[in-house]
Amino acid sequence: MTAIVDSAPRTRDRLSRARALHWILAGALLLACAASLQVGATNVTLTDLLAKAMRGDALSQIERVVLLDIRLPRLAMGGLVGAALAVSGAAMQGLFRNPLADPGIVGVGAGAGLGAILAIVLGAFLPAWLLGLTGNYLTPFAAFLGGWGSTILLYRVSTRHGSTSVATMLLAGIALGALAGALSGILVYIADDRQLRDLTFWGLGSLAGASWAKVLAAGPMIALAIGAALMLGRGLNGLALGEATAAHIGIDVQRMKSVAILAVAAATGVAVAVSGGIGFIGIVVPHLLRLASGPDHRTLLLNAALLGAILLILADVIARVVVAPAELPIGIVTAVLGAPVFLWILLTRRGLVES
């Protein structure tokens, strides 16, 4: 009883820090958005455009195209994808009750990628009327189906009697990733030259192809998935105590797990479809937030969305600046920055993954 009373102030302190972090991250997101609109291959800058607006001068055609048709949709896509990957990672870690769970590591991203590659390579063989009906939604929907199937299979294989085996989860993830990679390789082998170029650049991760059409196609699905995940905070907190305890305190465990799996599959699948392979956002962001403000999913999921959006937007800025006027694939940037951070977390908290 004394331990419970003593832990109450610590819990309130963590909750206060997490809520304060909401506002800090919101401010940081605004700064990241400004940096994204400021930087690019052309000399058009946000400060110059704001100065023109204050003087009442009209923007030139080039300035309007660069800002409204190139940088702004790219910024929107980066924020959506970063938030989707980070929230998916936090939700998967809560669902599996293990900090190693991440869509990229355990094969969910590979399954979503397989679905996207199927749509890219085999979409040309679909009837014209079906292609016209699906439009820009074909690849995101196919990626969602691939991620959904991978997530369900991974959960079924690694969870027995309400307990998830870490070793089984990792091994099953490796197997799923290898199988998805093999099937993707077959599809790449039969792809034509144009599709090969698209697949090669897509596989490294990029926001270069962002457009308002893609944002409008992917945005609603990602927003719905993130919104559903944000409502799982209490359920994931209860699940950390075990499925029996969670059910005892009034949580519909099966329904919560179903919603979590669908949300992760939708967010990861669509993010992979529009941006390609981008790693480490989903596993690093939740760890950093737990170190900063504790494991309460009621605040962790929202903060993960904000921090994930910030990190991917800034990674995109770095990708555009390092080798300007060309640009690096953003997946390379996130791997170079994310891998050392994750190794640092593992070295400083060796007990984190032991179970």
C-alpha atoms as a printed R data frame, in Angstrom:
    type eleno elety resid chain resno       x       y       z
1   ATOM     1    CA   MET     A     1   0.000   0.000   0.000
2   ATOM     2    CA   THR     A     2   2.864   2.338   0.875
3   ATOM     3    CA   ALA     A     3   4.489   1.632  -2.502
4   ATOM     4    CA   ILE     A     4   1.284   2.574  -4.315
5   ATOM     5    CA   VAL     A     5   0.989   5.837  -2.366
6   ATOM     6    CA   ASP     A     6   4.672   6.644  -2.947
7   ATOM     7    CA   SER     A     7   4.337   6.007  -6.685
8   ATOM     8    CA   ALA     A     8   1.391   8.392  -7.080
9   ATOM     9    CA   PRO     A     9   3.498  11.606  -7.054
10  ATOM    10    CA   ARG     A    10   5.909  10.069  -9.578
11  ATOM    11    CA   THR     A    11   2.999   9.151 -11.837
12  ATOM    12    CA   ARG     A    12   1.579  12.684 -11.651
13  ATOM    13    CA   ASP     A    13   5.035  14.134 -12.318
14  ATOM    14    CA   ARG     A    14   5.475  11.961 -15.410
15  ATOM    15    CA   LEU     A    15   2.026  12.898 -16.679
16  ATOM    16    CA   SER     A    16   2.818  16.592 -16.224
17  ATOM    17    CA   ARG     A    17   6.104  16.208 -18.091
18  ATOM    18    CA   ALA     A    18   4.376  14.341 -20.904
19  ATOM    19    CA   ARG     A    19   1.714  17.021 -21.274
20  ATOM    20    CA   ALA     A    20   4.317  19.777 -21.238
21  ATOM    21    CA   LEU     A    21   6.166  17.817 -23.908
22  ATOM    22    CA   HIS     A    22   3.050  18.079 -26.111
23  ATOM    23    CA   TRP     A    23   3.521  21.845 -26.373
24  ATOM    24    CA   ILE     A    24   7.306  21.656 -26.776
25  ATOM    25    CA   LEU     A    25   6.961  19.177 -29.634
26  ATOM    26    CA   ALA     A    26   4.165  21.224 -31.225
27  ATOM    27    CA   GLY     A    27   6.455  24.265 -31.260
28  ATOM    28    CA   ALA     A    28   9.332  22.181 -32.625
29  ATOM    29    CA   LEU     A    29   7.042  20.873 -35.367
30  ATOM    30    CA   LEU     A    30   6.271  24.426 -36.476
31  ATOM    31    CA   LEU     A    31  10.000  25.196 -36.655
32  ATOM    32    CA   ALA     A    32  10.621  22.000 -38.639
33  ATOM    33    CA   CYS     A    33   7.853  22.967 -41.074
34  ATOM    34    CA   ALA     A    34   9.426  26.408 -41.525
35  ATOM    35    CA   ALA     A    35  12.827  24.798 -42.209
36  ATOM    36    CA   SER     A    36  11.292  22.461 -44.777
37  ATOM    37    CA   LEU     A    37   9.666  25.330 -46.659
38  ATOM    38    CA   GLN     A    38  12.867  27.388 -46.471
39  ATOM    39    CA   VAL     A    39  15.277  24.833 -47.970
40  ATOM    40    CA   GLY     A    40  15.349  23.500 -51.518
41  ATOM    41    CA   ALA     A    41  17.237  23.241 -54.791
42  ATOM    42    CA   THR     A    42  16.050  26.683 -55.947
43  ATOM    43    CA   ASN     A    43  16.757  30.073 -54.408
44  ATOM    44    CA   VAL     A    44  13.130  30.517 -53.383
45  ATOM    45    CA   THR     A    45  13.046  30.912 -49.582
46  ATOM    46    CA   LEU     A    46  10.228  31.231 -47.090
47  ATOM    47    CA   THR     A    47  11.640  34.455 -45.646
48  ATOM    48    CA   ASP     A    48  11.636  36.118 -49.062
49  ATOM    49    CA   LEU     A    49   8.054  35.012 -49.666
50  ATOM    50    CA   LEU     A    50   6.948  36.319 -46.263
51  ATOM    51    CA   ALA     A    51   8.678  39.628 -46.958
52  ATOM    52    CA   LYS     A    52   6.848  39.886 -50.282
53  ATOM    53    CA   ALA     A    53   3.547  39.095 -48.606
54  ATOM    54    CA   MET     A    54   4.105  41.832 -46.001
55  ATOM    55    CA   ARG     A    55   4.833  44.350 -48.776
56  ATOM    56    CA   GLY     A    56   1.767  43.218 -50.675
57  ATOM    57    CA   ASP     A    57   3.781  42.049 -53.694
58  ATOM    58    CA   ALA     A    58   2.456  39.171 -55.783
59  ATOM    59    CA   LEU     A    59   4.382  35.924 -55.979
60  ATOM    60    CA   SER     A    60   5.873  34.916 -59.293
61  ATOM    61    CA   GLN     A    61   4.746  31.796 -61.107
62  ATOM    62    CA   ILE     A    62   7.982  29.991 -60.173
63  ATOM    63    CA   GLU     A    63   7.623  30.930 -56.508
64  ATOM    64    CA   ARG     A    64   4.037  29.677 -56.399
65  ATOM    65    CA   VAL     A    65   4.981  26.374 -58.044
66  ATOM    66    CA   VAL     A    66   8.002  25.805 -55.780
67  ATOM    67    CA   LEU     A    67   6.175  26.633 -52.565
68  ATOM    68    CA   LEU     A    68   2.634  25.394 -53.204
69  ATOM    69    CA   ASP     A    69   3.156  22.483 -55.604
70  ATOM    70    CA   ILE     A    70   6.543  21.081 -54.573
71  ATOM    71    CA   ARG     A    71   7.610  21.958 -51.029
72  ATOM    72    CA   LEU     A    72   4.208  22.127 -49.340
73  ATOM    73    CA   PRO     A    73   2.937  18.674 -50.439
74  ATOM    74    CA   ARG     A    74   6.366  17.236 -49.627
75  ATOM    75    CA   LEU     A    75   6.150  18.751 -46.151
76  ATOM    76    CA   ALA     A    76   2.639  17.362 -45.652
77  ATOM    77    CA   MET     A    77   3.709  13.907 -46.824
78  ATOM    78    CA   GLY     A    78   6.770  13.901 -44.581
79  ATOM    79    CA   GLY     A    79   4.716  14.840 -41.532
80  ATOM    80    CA   LEU     A    80   2.088  12.200 -42.240
81  ATOM    81    CA   VAL     A    81   4.601   9.406 -42.892
82  ATOM    82    CA   GLY     A    82   6.749  10.265 -39.877
83  ATOM    83    CA   ALA     A    83   3.730  10.358 -37.573
84  ATOM    84    CA   ALA     A    84   2.402   7.087 -39.023
85  ATOM    85    CA   LEU     A    85   5.678   5.203 -38.541
86  ATOM    86    CA   ALA     A    86   6.245   6.494 -35.002
87  ATOM    87    CA   VAL     A    87   2.698   5.802 -33.822
88  ATOM    88    CA   SER     A    88   2.814   2.345 -35.419
89  ATOM    89    CA   GLY     A    89   6.018   1.562 -33.558
90  ATOM    90    CA   ALA     A    90   4.613   2.742 -30.224
91  ATOM    91    CA   ALA     A    91   1.363   0.806 -30.734
92  ATOM    92    CA   MET     A    92   3.191  -2.388 -31.746
93  ATOM    93    CA   GLN     A    93   5.481  -2.181 -28.728
94  ATOM    94    CA   GLY     A    94   2.441  -1.800 -26.495
95  ATOM    95    CA   LEU     A    95   0.540  -4.583 -28.244
96  ATOM    96    CA   PHE     A    96   3.420  -7.067 -28.084
97  ATOM    97    CA   ARG     A    97   4.584  -5.739 -24.705
98  ATOM    98    CA   ASN     A    98   8.127  -5.603 -25.991
99  ATOM    99    CA   PRO     A    99  10.359  -2.649 -26.921
100 ATOM   100    CA   LEU     A   100  11.845  -4.458 -29.929
101 ATOM   101    CA   ALA     A   101   8.548  -4.534 -31.813
102 ATOM   102    CA   ASP     A   102   8.682  -2.259 -34.835
103 ATOM   103    CA   PRO     A   103   7.041  -2.512 -38.251
104 ATOM   104    CA   GLY     A   104  10.409  -2.375 -40.007
105 ATOM   105    CA   ILE     A   105  12.234  -4.918 -37.848
106 ATOM   106    CA   VAL     A   106   9.569  -7.610 -37.474
107 ATOM   107    CA   GLY     A   107   8.544  -7.878 -41.120
108 ATOM   108    CA   VAL     A   108   5.383  -5.744 -41.224
109 ATOM   109    CA   GLY     A   109   7.113  -3.120 -43.357
110 ATOM   110    CA   ALA     A   110   8.355  -5.845 -45.696
111 ATOM   111    CA   GLY     A   111   4.812  -7.189 -46.070
112 ATOM   112    CA   ALA     A   112   3.510  -3.709 -46.830
113 ATOM   113    CA   GLY     A   113   6.340  -3.240 -49.321
114 ATOM   114    CA   LEU     A   114   5.424  -6.483 -51.049
115 ATOM   115    CA   GLY     A   115   1.858  -5.266 -51.444
116 ATOM   116    CA   ALA     A   116   3.058  -1.968 -52.902
117 ATOM   117    CA   ILE     A   117   5.442  -3.717 -55.325
118 ATOM   118    CA   LEU     A   118   2.616  -6.000 -56.426
119 ATOM   119    CA   ALA     A   119   0.517  -2.957 -57.261
120 ATOM   120    CA   ILE     A   120   3.381  -1.220 -59.085
121 ATOM   121    CA   VAL     A   121   4.486  -4.210 -61.183
122 ATOM   122    CA   LEU     A   122   1.213  -6.036 -61.787
123 ATOM   123    CA   GLY     A   123  -1.012  -2.960 -61.883
124 ATOM   124    CA   ALA     A   124  -0.236  -2.565 -65.567
125 ATOM   125    CA   PHE     A   125  -2.010  -5.871 -66.240
126 ATOM   126    CA   LEU     A   126  -5.273  -4.762 -64.635
127 ATOM   127    CA   PRO     A   127  -8.207  -3.750 -66.841
128 ATOM   128    CA   ALA     A   128  -8.297  -0.069 -67.758
129 ATOM   129    CA   TRP     A   129 -11.676   0.426 -66.081
130 ATOM   130    CA   LEU     A   130 -10.331  -0.961 -62.791
131 ATOM   131    CA   LEU     A   131  -7.227   1.230 -62.941
132 ATOM   132    CA   GLY     A   132  -9.424   4.234 -63.583
133 ATOM   133    CA   LEU     A   133 -11.627   3.303 -60.643
134 ATOM   134    CA   THR     A   134  -8.775   2.830 -58.153
135 ATOM   135    CA   GLY     A   135  -6.551   5.669 -59.379
136 ATOM   136    CA   ASN     A   136  -3.990   6.778 -56.780
137 ATOM   137    CA   TYR     A   137  -5.522   4.488 -54.145
138 ATOM   138    CA   LEU     A   138  -4.356   1.183 -55.642
139 ATOM   139    CA   THR     A   139  -0.802   1.168 -54.233
140 ATOM   140    CA   PRO     A   140  -1.724   2.426 -50.715
141 ATOM   141    CA   PHE     A   141  -4.550  -0.118 -50.469
142 ATOM   142    CA   ALA     A   142  -2.331  -2.979 -51.651
143 ATOM   143    CA   ALA     A   143   0.337  -1.948 -49.125
144 ATOM   144    CA   PHE     A   144  -2.287  -1.851 -46.384
145 ATOM   145    CA   LEU     A   145  -3.361  -5.408 -47.213
146 ATOM   146    CA   GLY     A   146   0.262  -6.578 -47.158
147 ATOM   147    CA   GLY     A   147   0.954  -4.909 -43.813
148 ATOM   148    CA   TRP     A   148  -2.328  -6.158 -42.342
149 ATOM   149    CA   GLY     A   149  -1.637  -9.752 -43.317
150 ATOM   150    CA   SER     A   150   1.920  -9.588 -41.963
151 ATOM   151    CA   THR     A   151   0.793  -8.092 -38.652
152 ATOM   152    CA   ILE     A   152  -1.921 -10.707 -38.084
153 ATOM   153    CA   LEU     A   153   0.421 -13.567 -38.990
154 ATOM   154    CA   LEU     A   154   3.175 -12.221 -36.736
155 ATOM   155    CA   TYR     A   155   0.773 -11.834 -33.811
156 ATOM   156    CA   ARG     A   156  -0.658 -15.337 -34.263
157 ATOM   157    CA   VAL     A   157   2.763 -16.966 -34.488
158 ATOM   158    CA   SER     A   158   4.472 -15.173 -31.591
159 ATOM   159    CA   THR     A   159   1.622 -15.002 -29.050
160 ATOM   160    CA   ARG     A   160   0.454 -18.008 -27.042
161 ATOM   161    CA   HIS     A   161  -1.949 -17.923 -24.078
162 ATOM   162    CA   GLY     A   162  -1.748 -14.138 -23.873
163 ATOM   163    CA   SER     A   163   2.056 -14.067 -23.711
164 ATOM   164    CA   THR     A   164   4.319 -12.929 -26.540
165 ATOM   165    CA   SER     A   165   7.674 -14.645 -26.974
166 ATOM   166    CA   VAL     A   166  10.382 -12.155 -27.919
167 ATOM   167    CA   ALA     A   167  12.549 -14.787 -29.588
168 ATOM   168    CA   THR     A   168   9.613 -16.146 -31.583
169 ATOM   169    CA   MET     A   169   8.551 -12.645 -32.598
170 ATOM   170    CA   LEU     A   170  12.018 -11.737 -33.885
171 ATOM   171    CA   LEU     A   171  12.534 -15.052 -35.672
172 ATOM   172    CA   ALA     A   172   9.055 -14.899 -37.203
173 ATOM   173    CA   GLY     A   173   9.763 -11.329 -38.283
174 ATOM   174    CA   ILE     A   174  13.005 -12.416 -39.938
175 ATOM   175    CA   ALA     A   175  11.180 -15.228 -41.727
176 ATOM   176    CA   LEU     A   176   8.368 -12.938 -42.876
177 ATOM   177    CA   GLY     A   177  10.854 -10.343 -44.071
178 ATOM   178    CA   ALA     A   178  12.844 -12.969 -45.978
179 ATOM   179    CA   LEU     A   179   9.716 -14.387 -47.619
180 ATOM   180    CA   ALA     A   180   8.428 -10.941 -48.553
181 ATOM   181    CA   GLY     A   181  11.888 -10.055 -49.871
182 ATOM   182    CA   ALA     A   182  12.026 -13.195 -52.008
183 ATOM   183    CA   LEU     A   183   8.593 -12.554 -53.504
184 ATOM   184    CA   SER     A   184   9.512  -8.912 -54.074
185 ATOM   185    CA   GLY     A   185  12.670 -10.076 -55.839
186 ATOM   186    CA   ILE     A   186  10.614 -12.183 -58.228
187 ATOM   187    CA   LEU     A   187   8.435  -9.175 -59.026
188 ATOM   188    CA   VAL     A   188  11.484  -6.961 -59.532
189 ATOM   189    CA   TYR     A   189  12.908  -9.586 -61.913
190 ATOM   190    CA   ILE     A   190   9.861  -9.384 -64.168
191 ATOM   191    CA   ALA     A   191   9.536  -5.589 -63.980
192 ATOM   192    CA   ASP     A   192  10.329  -3.444 -66.997
193 ATOM   193    CA   ASP     A   193  13.024  -0.734 -67.057
194 ATOM   194    CA   ARG     A   194  10.709   2.093 -65.987
195 ATOM   195    CA   GLN     A   195   9.328   0.065 -63.103
196 ATOM   196    CA   LEU     A   196  12.866  -0.958 -62.059
197 ATOM   197    CA   ARG     A   197  13.943   2.666 -61.763
198 ATOM   198    CA   ASP     A   198  10.855   3.469 -59.710
199 ATOM   199    CA   LEU     A   199  11.323   0.442 -57.458
200 ATOM   200    CA   THR     A   200  15.045   1.067 -56.871
201 ATOM   201    CA   PHE     A   201  14.535   4.651 -55.721
202 ATOM   202    CA   TRP     A   202  11.356   3.779 -53.854
203 ATOM   203    CA   GLY     A   203  13.123   0.996 -51.942
204 ATOM   204    CA   LEU     A   204  15.626   3.458 -50.454
205 ATOM   205    CA   GLY     A   205  12.873   5.764 -49.268
206 ATOM   206    CA   SER     A   206  12.077   9.177 -50.692
207 ATOM   207    CA   LEU     A   207   9.579  12.008 -50.542
208 ATOM   208    CA   ALA     A   208  10.669  13.384 -53.921
209 ATOM   209    CA   GLY     A   209   7.518  12.164 -55.640
210 ATOM   210    CA   ALA     A   210   5.150  13.844 -53.189
211 ATOM   211    CA   SER     A   211   2.205  15.625 -54.788
212 ATOM   212    CA   TRP     A   212  -1.183  16.849 -53.694
213 ATOM   213    CA   ALA     A   213  -2.762  13.856 -55.444
214 ATOM   214    CA   LYS     A   214  -0.696  11.457 -53.312
215 ATOM   215    CA   VAL     A   215  -1.331  13.468 -50.157
216 ATOM   216    CA   LEU     A   216  -5.079  13.362 -50.787
217 ATOM   217    CA   ALA     A   217  -4.914   9.632 -51.502
218 ATOM   218    CA   ALA     A   218  -2.765   8.670 -48.488
219 ATOM   219    CA   GLY     A   219  -3.674  11.396 -46.007
220 ATOM   220    CA   PRO     A   220  -7.191  10.247 -45.021
221 ATOM   221    CA   MET     A   221  -6.094   6.627 -44.491
222 ATOM   222    CA   ILE     A   222  -3.088   7.659 -42.379
223 ATOM   223    CA   ALA     A   223  -5.155  10.165 -40.400
224 ATOM   224    CA   LEU     A   224  -7.837   7.568 -39.625
225 ATOM   225    CA   ALA     A   225  -5.206   5.016 -38.586
226 ATOM   226    CA   ILE     A   226  -3.430   7.493 -36.304
227 ATOM   227    CA   GLY     A   227  -6.749   8.634 -34.841
228 ATOM   228    CA   ALA     A   228  -7.700   5.036 -34.063
229 ATOM   229    CA   ALA     A   229  -4.287   4.385 -32.490
230 ATOM   230    CA   LEU     A   230  -4.536   7.479 -30.288
231 ATOM   231    CA   MET     A   231  -7.706   6.042 -28.720
232 ATOM   232    CA   LEU     A   232  -5.855   2.907 -27.582
233 ATOM   233    CA   GLY     A   233  -3.859   4.541 -24.795
234 ATOM   234    CA   ARG     A   234  -5.883   3.195 -21.853
235 ATOM   235    CA   GLY     A   235  -6.169  -0.257 -23.432
236 ATOM   236    CA   LEU     A   236  -2.426  -0.540 -24.066
237 ATOM   237    CA   ASN     A   237  -1.723   0.578 -20.496
238 ATOM   238    CA   GLY     A   238  -3.998  -2.176 -19.229
239 ATOM   239    CA   LEU     A   239  -2.488  -4.733 -21.586
240 ATOM   240    CA   ALA     A   240   0.936  -4.079 -20.044
241 ATOM   241    CA   LEU     A   241  -0.409  -5.767 -16.892
242 ATOM   242    CA   GLY     A   242  -1.446  -8.882 -18.823
243 ATOM   243    CA   GLU     A   243  -4.549  -9.764 -20.822
244 ATOM   244    CA   ALA     A   244  -6.376 -11.278 -17.831
245 ATOM   245    CA   THR     A   245  -5.829  -8.169 -15.710
246 ATOM   246    CA   ALA     A   246  -6.783  -5.882 -18.597
247 ATOM   247    CA   ALA     A   247 -10.059  -7.777 -19.092
248 ATOM   248    CA   HIS     A   248 -10.721  -7.653 -15.339
249 ATOM   249    CA   ILE     A   249 -10.536  -3.841 -15.289
250 ATOM   250    CA   GLY     A   250 -13.066  -3.584 -18.114
251 ATOM   251    CA   ILE     A   251 -10.971  -3.518 -21.292
252 ATOM   252    CA   ASP     A   252 -12.289  -5.416 -24.298
253 ATOM   253    CA   VAL     A   253  -8.929  -7.025 -25.068
254 ATOM   254    CA   GLN     A   254  -9.854  -8.718 -28.347
255 ATOM   255    CA   ARG     A   255 -11.486  -5.620 -29.753
256 ATOM   256    CA   MET     A   256  -8.543  -3.482 -28.675
257 ATOM   257    CA   LYS     A   257  -6.060  -5.862 -30.300
258 ATOM   258    CA   SER     A   258  -8.078  -5.922 -33.527
259 ATOM   259    CA   VAL     A   259  -8.165  -2.124 -33.693
260 ATOM   260    CA   ALA     A   260  -4.428  -1.929 -32.948
261 ATOM   261    CA   ILE     A   261  -3.565  -4.436 -35.684
262 ATOM   262    CA   LEU     A   262  -5.725  -2.642 -38.252
263 ATOM   263    CA   ALA     A   263  -4.343   0.775 -37.268
264 ATOM   264    CA   VAL     A   264  -0.717  -0.389 -37.473
265 ATOM   265    CA   ALA     A   265  -1.312  -2.144 -40.791
266 ATOM   266    CA   ALA     A   266  -3.063   0.862 -42.324
267 ATOM   267    CA   ALA     A   267  -0.555   3.440 -41.096
268 ATOM   268    CA   THR     A   268   2.517   1.358 -41.987
269 ATOM   269    CA   GLY     A   269   1.128   0.105 -45.279
270 ATOM   270    CA   VAL     A   270   0.171   3.497 -46.642
271 ATOM   271    CA   ALA     A   271   3.379   5.128 -45.345
272 ATOM   272    CA   VAL     A   272   5.499   2.474 -47.081
273 ATOM   273    CA   ALA     A   273   3.457   2.806 -50.261
274 ATOM   274    CA   VAL     A   274   4.022   6.548 -50.639
275 ATOM   275    CA   SER     A   275   7.546   6.891 -49.243
276 ATOM   276    CA   GLY     A   276   9.294   3.513 -49.600
277 ATOM   277    CA   GLY     A   277  11.613   1.980 -47.027
278 ATOM   278    CA   ILE     A   278  12.237   4.359 -44.128
279 ATOM   279    CA   GLY     A   279  13.664   2.719 -41.030
280 ATOM   280    CA   PHE     A   280  14.291   3.463 -37.350
281 ATOM   281    CA   ILE     A   281  11.571   6.106 -36.885
282 ATOM   282    CA   GLY     A   282   9.169   3.528 -35.451
283 ATOM   283    CA   ILE     A   283  11.612   2.038 -32.952
284 ATOM   284    CA   VAL     A   284  13.701   5.046 -31.877
285 ATOM   285    CA   VAL     A   285  10.917   7.578 -31.279
286 ATOM   286    CA   PRO     A   286   8.957   5.571 -28.637
287 ATOM   287    CA   HIS     A   287  12.192   4.769 -26.781
288 ATOM   288    CA   LEU     A   288  13.232   8.419 -26.635
289 ATOM   289    CA   LEU     A   289   9.806   9.442 -25.372
290 ATOM   290    CA   ARG     A   290   9.750   6.756 -22.683
291 ATOM   291    CA   LEU     A   291  13.097   8.050 -21.445
292 ATOM   292    CA   ALA     A   292  11.745  11.610 -21.405
293 ATOM   293    CA   SER     A   293   8.262  11.197 -19.944
294 ATOM   294    CA   GLY     A   294   7.498   7.592 -19.053
295 ATOM   295    CA   PRO     A   295   5.528   4.730 -20.638
296 ATOM   296    CA   ASP     A   296   1.948   6.022 -20.313
297 ATOM   297    CA   HIS     A   297   0.390   5.357 -23.727
298 ATOM   298    CA   ARG     A   298  -2.281   8.016 -23.163
299 ATOM   299    CA   THR     A   299   0.389  10.646 -23.809
300 ATOM   300    CA   LEU     A   300   3.068   8.540 -25.488
301 ATOM   301    CA   LEU     A   301   1.091   7.944 -28.696
302 ATOM   302    CA   LEU     A   302   0.361  11.631 -29.338
303 ATOM   303    CA   ASN     A   303   3.929  12.645 -28.541
304 ATOM   304    CA   ALA     A   304   5.159   9.863 -30.856
305 ATOM   305    CA   ALA     A   305   3.079  11.302 -33.702
306 ATOM   306    CA   LEU     A   306   4.543  14.765 -33.141
307 ATOM   307    CA   LEU     A   307   8.161  13.640 -32.728
308 ATOM   308    CA   GLY     A   308   7.946  11.225 -35.664
309 ATOM   309    CA   ALA     A   309   6.694  14.015 -37.918
310 ATOM   310    CA   ILE     A   310   9.467  16.334 -36.702
311 ATOM   311    CA   LEU     A   311  12.252  13.821 -37.258
312 ATOM   312    CA   LEU     A   312  11.167  12.792 -40.745
313 ATOM   313    CA   ILE     A   313  10.667  16.399 -41.866
314 ATOM   314    CA   LEU     A   314  14.154  17.289 -40.610
315 ATOM   315    CA   ALA     A   315  15.613  14.140 -42.194
316 ATOM   316    CA   ASP     A   316  14.076  15.267 -45.488
317 ATOM   317    CA   VAL     A   317  15.693  18.697 -45.069
318 ATOM   318    CA   ILE     A   318  19.080  17.017 -44.507
319 ATOM   319    CA   ALA     A   319  18.524  14.788 -47.553
320 ATOM   320    CA   ARG     A   320  17.992  17.870 -49.696
321 ATOM   321    CA   VAL     A   321  20.942  19.852 -48.327
322 ATOM   322    CA   VAL     A   322  23.818  17.342 -48.037
323 ATOM   323    CA   VAL     A   323  24.364  16.735 -51.758
324 ATOM   324    CA   ALA     A   324  22.435  19.714 -53.184
325 ATOM   325    CA   PRO     A   325  21.236  20.232 -55.878
326 ATOM   326    CA   ALA     A   326  20.762  16.453 -55.889
327 ATOM   327    CA   GLU     A   327  19.306  14.693 -52.865
328 ATOM   328    CA   LEU     A   328  19.946  11.598 -50.806
329 ATOM   329    CA   PRO     A   329  17.243   8.953 -50.364
330 ATOM   330    CA   ILE     A   330  15.653   9.747 -47.034
331 ATOM   331    CA   GLY     A   331  15.877   6.127 -45.888
332 ATOM   332    CA   ILE     A   332  19.687   6.472 -45.884
333 ATOM   333    CA   VAL     A   333  19.469   9.579 -43.693
334 ATOM   334    CA   THR     A   334  17.161   7.972 -41.124
335 ATOM   335    CA   ALA     A   335  19.383   4.871 -40.971
336 ATOM   336    CA   VAL     A   336  22.585   6.889 -40.506
337 ATOM   337    CA   LEU     A   337  21.005   8.987 -37.752
338 ATOM   338    CA   GLY     A   338  18.736   6.366 -36.185
339 ATOM   339    CA   ALA     A   339  21.082   3.385 -35.896
340 ATOM   340    CA   PRO     A   340  23.620   5.100 -33.581
341 ATOM   341    CA   VAL     A   341  20.820   6.452 -31.400
342 ATOM   342    CA   PHE     A   342  19.274   3.011 -31.067
343 ATOM   343    CA   LEU     A   343  22.653   1.459 -30.236
344 ATOM   344    CA   TRP     A   344  23.166   4.147 -27.579
345 ATOM   345    CA   ILE     A   345  19.787   3.315 -26.055
346 ATOM   346    CA   LEU     A   346  20.657  -0.377 -25.976
347 ATOM   347    CA   LEU     A   347  24.077   0.257 -24.398
348 ATOM   348    CA   THR     A   348  22.732   2.586 -21.720
349 ATOM   349    CA   ARG     A   349  19.711   0.431 -20.901
350 ATOM   350    CA   ARG     A   350  20.876  -3.139 -21.318
351 ATOM   351    CA   GLY     A   351  17.929  -4.548 -19.399
352 ATOM   352    CA   LEU     A   352  15.442  -2.981 -21.779
353 ATOM   353    CA   VAL     A   353  15.183  -5.972 -24.092
354 ATOM   354    CA   GLU     A   354  15.698  -8.774 -21.601
355 ATOM   355    CA   SER     A   355  12.616 -10.854 -20.966
